[in-house]
Amino acid sequence: MPISTIEWSGRKIKLIDQTKLPHRLQFLCCKDLETLWKAIKRLKVRGAPALGIAACLGVVLGVGNSKAKDYREFKIDLDKVIDYLSSSRPTAVNLFWGLERMRKVACVNSDKPIPKLKKILLNEALRVIQEDKSLCRQMARFGSRLIKDGDRILTICNAGALATADYGTALGLIYRAKEEGKKVKVYVSETRPLLQGSRLTTWELKREKIDVTLLCDDMAAELMRRQRIDKVIVGADRIAANGDTANKIGTYNLAALAKFHKLPFYCCAPFSSFDLSLNDANKIPIEFRDGKEVVEIFGRRIAPWGIKVYNPAFDITPNELITAIVTDKGIIRPPYKKNIRKIFSVKCKV
């Protein structure tokens, strides 16, 4: 069954607190912008498409109490909300895509009375949620053809229902394959330091009664050497115009290993994860997080005091390591620069 990750409920944003999983399925109600900002920063809500939704709903939440009498005053409030939410996390382009989408909708409707404009923004945010549900399933229909009956699939982090409105990107392909009657086995890399694979992806797959096995991040190479993996399927937080991809730290490792072992490596992402303003990955902003996440596990210290820590949340997978990119508009294969432009030649609705 799909999981409703984030929704609008009675003038509040209701979302699954993903830091409580897998022990408790607990919801957090964000009644103000600061609570939502902290939820994004602390990964209570995470996953590129879900962050795009959070951004749209956050705008609605943030301008809800605006006392503006005209659009000029309203835009000042709107810009403050957008700037504040923009400061939460830098890498997932969906967050900024969602904020800019709401800004454009407000601009197009600048002649409307402020109460009407607020309602238009809410309807747009709700539309984004419905779009995400639809395009994830469309992506799954395209991508499931890449999965054969009996496949053994390796994934990292969480690109499932918890990362979207309710279905998933990379895991959506697996859910669709199951719906089509295919039997697959999924290996999940734990995804240090915050264990999204261990805590979230295994929880989702087990819930869906899909054969799932957890492994430490450094076990993938040996699994491939033993020929127990048929393909790797991952999500993405930002994709440049040439197909270079930013995803959870450790993805690049798996792509390089897959190339060495001659295994297909597939990336799955909706159109909102593409940043065509960047020619390649060199200018993708990589989030660096608190070293505490590395030296502590569930509050218990595992390293000496004062040790220096390197903690990027994402890495870059060069396009030459990617076999194909699955999108809601179809499957893109090399040459990526040409074919990405071609598949997105029809202007997306914003």
N, C-alpha and C positions, 0 to 999 in steps of 0.2 A: 504494500500500500504506500502511496506517496506520503511524504512527511511535509506538513505545512511549516516551513522554517521561519517565515516572517510575514506578518500581516498587519493591517490597520484594524484596530478594535476599539471602538468607543473613544475616539480622539486620542488614542495612544498607539504606540507601536508595540505589538506583541511578538516576541521572538524566542526561539529556543536558546537557552543559555548553554552554549556548546562547551563551556569550561566544566560543566557538571557531568557531562557524559564521559564514560558509559554507565556511571553508577546511578544517575538520576536523570529522567527526562523532565526538566524543569524550565518553566517559561519566565521571561523577564518582561515587565511592562515598562516601556520608556515613556514617561509623561512629560519629559523636558529634554532639551537638546543636549545638555551636559551628560545626562544618563546615556543617551544614544552614542555620543562621542566616545565615552569611556567603554561602552560595549563594543564599539568598533576597534578601539585601540587595544583592548584587553582580549580580543578575539572571542568575545561572547557571541558575536555574529561575525562570520568570515566566509571566504569563498567569493571569487570575483563577481559572479552574477548577483549573489545575495547582497554584496556591498553596493551594487548599482541600485538595487531595490531600496536598501537602507538609505541611500543618498536621496532618492526621490521622496520617500516617506519622511525623511528628516527635514526636507524643505517644507513640507506641509506642516509638520510639527512646529518648526521654528518660526514660521510666519503666522501661525494660527492666532497668536495673541497680538499681532501687529495692530497698532492704533492709527495707522496711516490713513489720511483722508483722501489722498490721491496717489497716482502711480509713482510720481517722483519720490514721495516719502516712502511708499511701499518698496520701491527698488532699493533704497538705502537699507531697509531691514532685510530684504531678500539677499543682497550682496553680503551682508554681515553673516547671515546663516550659511551661505555657500562657502565663504572664506573659512569659517570656523570648521565646517565639516571637511573641507579640503585638507585641513591640517592633521587629520586623524591618521591616515596611512597613505604612503606615496605610490606604491607600485601598481596595484590593481587599477587599470584604466577605467573599469566599469564604474567605479566610484565617481570619477570626474565626468564620465559620459552621462551618468544620471543627473548630476548637478547641472551640467550644461543643458541637458534636455529640458529640465525644469525652468532654467533661466530663459531659454528660447520661447517656451510656451507662455511664460509671463510677459515677455516682450511682445509677442504676437497679439496678446489679449490686453495690451496696455490701456485700451480705450474702455475696458469693462469696469463697472463699479468694484471696489475692493472686495466686498463679500462674495460677489460673483467670481472674481479672479481667484479667490481662495478655493472656491468649489471646483473651478476648472483645474487648478493644480492638484487637488485631491484626486479628481477623476483621472488625470494623467498618470499619477503615481499608481493608482489601481490598474490602469491599463498596462503599465510596465510589468506588473505582477502577472497579469494574464498572458502577456506576450512571452514572458520568460517560460511559463508553463508550456505554452504552445511550441516555442522554438526549441526547447530542450527535447521535446518528443520528436520534433522534426529532425533534429540532429541525430537522435537515436535511430530513427528510421534509416537515415543515410548511412550511419556508422555501423549498424548491426551487421551489414553485409560483409564487413571486414572480419567478423567473428565466425569461426566454424564450430560445428558441434564437436565437443571434446577439447576445445582450446584451453590452454593453461595460460592465464593472463597475469601479468605483474603490473601493479599500480603503486602510486605513492601519494601521500597526503590524503585529502578528501575532496573529490570532485563529484560528489553525489548529491542527494536531495538536500543535505545540510548546507551545501555551497550554493544552492539555487532557491527558487521559490518552493519547489516540492519534488523534483525528479532527478536532476543531475546532468552533468556533461559526460565525463568519461564513464562514470558508473551507469549513466543513462543508457549507454550502448549495451552494457551488460544486462541491465534490466530488460531492455527490449529483446536481446538475444534469448533470455529466459522465456519471455512471453511468446517467442516464436518456437519454443520447444527445444532450444539448444541447451545442452548441458555443458557448463563451463566450470573450471576451477580457478579461483582467484587467489593470488599471493599478494599480500599487502605489506609494504615496507613500513616499519613503525613510524618513521618520519620524526627523527630527533631535530630540535630539542623539545618540541611541544607535543609530539606524539599524536598528530592528527590522524595518521594511518591506524595506529593502535587503538586510539580512543573512539574515533568517529567512523572510519570506513569499515572496520570489522563489525562495529555495532550495527551499521546499516545493512551490510551484507548478511550477517547472521539473522537479522530481523526479517530479511527477505528469503531466508532459507536457501541461500546460495553458498556452495562449498567454498569456504574461505580459510586460508592459512596465514598466520602472522609470522613475519620474519624480521630480524634486526636489519638495519640499513646496510650493514657490511656483509650480509649473507647473499646478496643478489648475484654477485659474480659467480660464486660457487654453484648456485642454483642453475644459472645459465650454462656453466661448464658441464653440468650433469645432464644437460638437455631436458630440463624440466619446465622450461618456459617457452611458449610459442610466440608471444608478442607482448609488448609493453604499451599500455594505454594510460595517458595522463591528461590533466586539465591544463589551463593556462591563465595567468593573470594579466598578461599584456603580450600582444604579438605585433612586431614591427612589420613594415611594408614588405620586407624581404623574407619574412617567415621566421626570423629569429624570435625566440620565445622566452619570456620570463615566467617561471613557475617556482613552486616551493623548493627550497634548498634541498639538493639531492637528486633533482630531476636530471640535471646535466650528467651526473654520475651514471644514471641508468641509461641515458641516451648513448653515451660513449661505450658502455658495456654492451648494449644491444648492437651497436655498429660492429664491434669487434667479433661478437658471436653470430653476426649475420641474422639478427632478428628484427622484424619490423617494429618501428617505434612511431606510435600515433599520438597526436595531440588533438584535444577536443575543446572547442570554445565557440561561443556565439559571436555574432558580428560586433557586439558591444565590447569585446575583449581585444579588438584590433585597433591599433593606433597607427593609422596610415600617415600621420604627420612625421613619423620617425622612419628614416630610410633603413636603419638597422638597430641593433640592440644597444649600441654604444651610449645612447642617451636615455635609456630606460632607467628611471630612478629606482635604485635598490634600497629597500628598507633595512636598516640595521637596528636590532632590538637590544634590550637590556641584557647584559651578560648574566644576570641572575637566572635567566631561563636556562642557561647551559650548566651553571655550577650547582643548581638545585633541581631536584626532582620531587615534586609534591611537598615542597617545604623542607626537604632534607638535603643538606649540603653534601656534595660528592667530590669537591675539589678544594685545595688549600685556600685559605683566606688570602686575598691580595693577588691572586692569579689573574693575568690578563686574559681577556676573552674576545674572540672574533665571532660575531653572531649575525651574519646576513640572513634575512628571512627568505630570500629568493636567490636563484642563480639563473644564468642565461644558457639556453640550449641553442647552438648555432643551427641554422636551417639545413645544413648539409647532413645533420644527424637525424632529421625528421623524415620519415617515410611519406607521411601524408597528414594533412590537417583536416579534421572533421568539423564542419560548421553547419549552422541551420540552413545554409544556402547550398550545401553540397560538399563533396570531398575535394580538397585542393591538393594537387600533387606538384612536384617541381616541373618547370622553374617557378618558384614561388612569387618572385616579384611580379612577373607577368600574370600569373594565374590568380593571385590575390586581387590585383587591380581588376581583372576581368570579371571575377565572380561578384565583386562589390561595385560593378559599374552602374548597377541600378541603385540610385540613391536611397539609403535607408531612411525610414521615417524617424524624424526627430521633432 
